[in-house]
Amino acid sequence: MITIHDYEWLRLYNDTMTDIDILELEIECKEKELSRWLDGGDLEKTQTFLTSLEKQGEIKEVINNLKTKLEEKQSHRERIVTLIERFEGLDNRILIMRYVDELSLSEIALLTGYSYQYIRDRHARLKKIIEFNGTKV
């Protein structure tokens, strides 16, 4: 019987990817804010030179901290991928190809040598099992 623990890696991988997406968005927003405080930016023009420099320093520190966290999450993702690539069996291969490699079910069918219908049915069964045990895919 398949249990949630068999596919805990999928939840961990999805959570890590979500964290990476959020960090990338936060960095992008902070970099845009920083550009507004740099020479000629709209926020820089409304403050004293010293205030502008202080704000730039604060934002640069936040950006550096976010980039450090992003690097840690990316390293974590790579470790997860390395671990799950060791899994065997068609079910794991389907889940890895679908959610890590982001392949379509028809591409998975071609690569595995199974029919599209078989892969589609097996994937649907896996999703039901995983969702039943509390992990959304």
N, C-alpha and C positions, 0 to 999 in steps of 0.2 A: 504494500500500500504506500502511496506517495504521501508524504507529510510536508508541512510547511517548512520544516528544517531542511528538506531536500532542496528547496528552492529559495532558501533564505538569502542566498547570494543575489538573487534577482531583486529583492527588496533593497538590499544593501547597495547594489549597483545603481538602481533607480534613484535612491536617496542621494547618493554621491553625485550623480549627474545633475540632479536638481540643485544641489548645493553649488556645483560648478557654474551652472547657468545663472544662479542668483549672484554669485560673486562677480562673474563677468559683467553682469548688468550694473551692479553697484560700482565697479571700477569705471565703467563707461560714464555713468552719471557723475561720479566724482571728478573725472577728467574733464568733463564738460564744465562743471562748476569751476574747476581750477582755471580753465581758459577764460572764464569771465572775470577772474581776479588778476590775470596777467596783463601786461602792458596793452593798453587800448581796450580792454574789456569793459563792459558796462558797469560791473561792480567795482572795478578798480578806480573808475572815474568818480565814484560817489564817496570814496573814503580817503583818509590821509595816506600818504606813502607808507608810513610805518604800519598802519592797520592793514593795509593791503598785503604787505610783506608777511605779517604775522598770519594772516588768513591763508596765504599761499603755503606757508610752512605747515600749518595745521592740516590742510587738505593733502599736501604731499605725503605727510606722515600716515594719514588714513589710507591713501592709495597704496603706499608701500606695505602697510599691514594687510590690506585686502589681497595684494599680489602674493604675499607670503602664504596666506591662507589658501589662495587659489592653487599655488604650487603644491601645497600639502595635499589638497583634495585631488589634484591631477595625479600625483604620485600614488595616492590611495586607490584611485580608479585603475591605474596600471597594475597595481598589486592584485586587485580583484580580478581583472581580466586575465592575468597570468594564472591565478588560482582556478578560475572557472574553465579555462582552456584545457585543464587536466581532466575535467569531467568526461565520462564516457556515456554512451547510450544515445539513441536517437532523440529522446525527449530533451535531454540537455543540449544536444546539437541544434535542435530546432529553436529552443529558447535563446541560445547564444547567438545564432545567426539572425534571429528576428530582433532581439532587443539590444544586443551589443553591436553586432555588425550592421544592424538596421536593413536587412535584406527583406525583400517581399517573399510571400509564401511561394510564389511561382519560381523565384530564384532559388529558394531553398530546395524545392522539388528537383530542379535541374541539378543542383550540386550534390544532392544526396542520392539521386537515382530513383526516387520514389515518385509516384504520380502526384500531381497537384492536389487532386481530391483527397488522397491519403494524408498528405501533409496538412491540408486545410482542416480535415477532420481531427487529426491528432493535435494540432495546435488549439483548436476549439476545446477539445477535451482537457488539455493542459490548462487553458485559461480558466475553465470552470473549476478545476481542482484547486488551482492557486487562489482564485477569488473566493472559493468556499472556505479556504483556510486563512483568509484575511489579507492577502496581498493582491493589490490591484495591478493589472498589467495592461 
